[in-house]
Amino acid sequence: MYLNKNKHLLSKAIMLTALIRILGAVLEGIARMILGRDTDLTPAMMDGALWKVQVAIAVLRIMLICIVFRTSHIVIKHYEKVVDDDDKSAMRVLQEEYLGEKLSTMTIDKTAVLLQIWGVILIGAEIVYFVSSMIYRRFNSLLTLLMLGNGEYESYMSYISLYNLSHGFKYLEMLTAILLGVTMTAIFLKDQKLELVVLIVALAFLLSFGVFEMNTMDIMGRQVGIVWTSIIFHLTETVGLFGFAIYLSKKYKGL
């Protein structure tokens, strides 16, 4: 049995996840502007008040994503139970005969599998990212005491270089999970375009991780460090996921 064209359960779940992450990023940006910083020598995550806000946003983000996929799972299970197993084959034939181009290219069973895969990836990766962020903050706290304690310029520059090199580790596991999900979906759908996109994003992240140095730019009179691994990751988890969801809904009817 196939899902009707207008359901798009998987696409909607991924799109809502992307929107939740975009909203979280906007809230964090607003918090940074309101709370301000005591010093520009350390990363924003070292600010105690800002960190509490980030933790609250992260917990809310995890809860909302769980609700999105749980709701989608309930809906798809409902559609699976509408028709008995013995009647599904006959229903599939009827759908193919009468719906034609309006028919989904994915059966409801395959859509349910992909929905579960993406639920595990996005929720699990979100939790791992949250835990790794806490550990990474502790690492930077100890590193700050070690390298900035004497106030020497050389120590400060060494700290920036080390911070840039290590920053990619915080994003590595979640980016890998997202790209793995896209790759599995591409294999499932036999879509080489998606596989190519995954390859490009992976290569860009690896280059930014091992080659590019951190740059700074002046925003509203303040020097802001630009870490390219961070840019690529946040674009992938927000704009990338949103675009991926639109692509699935447009090309694969009902998915």
Secondary structure, 3 states (H helix, E strand, C coil): CEEECCCCHHHHHHHHHHHHHHHHHHHHHHHHHHHCCCCCCCCHHHCHHHHHHHHHHHHHHHHHHHHHHHHHHHHHHHHHHHCCHHHHHHHHHHHHHHHHHHEEEEEHHHHHHHHHHHHHHHHHHHHHHHHHHHHHHHHHHHHHHHHCCCCCHHHHHHHHHHHHHHHHHHHHHHHHHHHHHHHHHHHHHCCHHHHHHHHHHHHHHHHHHHCCCCEEEEECCEEEEECHHHHHHHHHHHHHHHHHHHHHHHHCCCC
